[in-house]
Amino acid sequence: MKPLTIITGVVLGSAAAITLGLAVVMLIFVLSGLDQPRIRDEFSPLAGSVALFALLTAVSAGSFVGLVKETPWRWSAQAAMWVLLVAIGVYYWPS
């Protein structure tokens, strides 16, 4: 396996783990009741984070498959993954 494939696999695994963790927190929020003001205020940003990391998981999975199968579109998928990863980093960077 090539080094870029391994790095993409690490990004995929990390993104999937973050997505799952955030989804579990969102489930706990829903089960504990959205009628509480503190939970209601945090639910929307949490849902946005789940969506961002789910998108990163999907894009990095496609990129990983493209690299493993050496498809013609693998470099486009790699570019999309890295752009999305940088965009998420910029979004969360403290200002």
N, C-alpha and C positions, 0 to 999 in steps of 0.2 A: 504494500500500500504506500502511496506517495505521501510526502509530508503535508501537502495542502489538503489531501483527503482526510488525514488524521486531524488537522486543525479544524476542518469543517465539521467533522464528527464531534469534536469537543464543543464547538459552538452549538451544534444541534442538540447534544445531550444537555448542555447548560440551559439552553432556551426551553427545552421540554420540561426540565426540572422546575424552572422558574414559573412556567405557565401552569404546571400542575399545582405547585405550591400556592400561587395566587388564586387559582380556581377553587382550591379547598378553602382558602380564607373567604372567598366570595360566597361559597356554600354555607359556611358558618355564619356569615353576616345575614344571609337570607333566612336560615333556620332560627337565628336568635331574634329576628324581627326587625324589619326596616322602619318600624314606627318609632324607634329610639332616635333622637336627633343626631347624636354623635355618629351612629352607624349610617344613617341616611346621608349625612354630609360626606362621608368617606366612600360611599358605595360607587358613585359615578367615577371618581378618579381610579378606583380599583378596577372597575369594569374596563376602563380605557387601557390600563396596564395589562390586563388579561388579554385584551384584543391585540395590543402591540406585540406582546411576547408570543401569542399564538400565531400571528403573522410571521414573526421571525422564525418560529419553529417550522412552519410550513415552507417558507422560502429556503431555509437551510437544509431541510429534508430533500427538497427538490434539487438543491445544489449538490448535496451529498450523492444522491442517486446519479445525477449527471456526471459527476467525477468518477464514480465507480464504474459506470457503464461506458464512459468516454463518449458521451453524446456530443453532437455538434453545438448544442446550446449550453453546454456546461459553463462556458466563460460568461455568458449573459447571466446565468443563474448565480455564479460567483459574485459578479458585480452587484447584482441586486441584493445579495446577502450582506456584502460588506457595506453598501450604501445604507441599508436598513439598520445594520448594527451601529454605524456611526450616527445615524439619525436618532436612534434610541439613546445613545450616549449623550448626544447634545441635548436631547429633551430632558434627561435626568440630571445633567450637570448643574451643580448649584451656581446660581448667578449672584 
